[in-house]
Amino acid sequence: MVKLVEVFRGNGMGRPKIGFTLREIYVNPSHVSCMYEDAAMEHSLREGYLPDELDERQSFTKLQLSQGQTFYYISVVGDVDSISEKLGLSLRRRQLLHD
C-alpha cells in the first residue's frame, strides 16, 4: 500500500466557496489500471476552488482503480511521473525478465 494525497469533493469544511478537500489515502498499486494528467483539477486550482495550502504550480494525476469488475477514479496530488514512481510503476524501474 502506498500513501497518496487525494483531492475530493467534500463538504467544504466551513469554507463556503470551496467544494474540494484533501485527505491521505492508501492505494494498492496492483489496483491501478490507468493514470493520466488531471487538467480539470489544475483548472480548478487556478480558479481558486481547491484548498489554499496547495501551490499554484501543483500538478494532479487521475487514477483509475479497479475493484473486481468495477472501476472508479480518484484525483491525487502530484504529476504522473512522481505518482508512477511512488506506486512502483515507473518504466525506469521495470526490468525485462529472461529465462
Order of alpha helices (4+ residues) and beta strands (2+ residues): beta-beta-beta-alpha-beta-beta-alpha
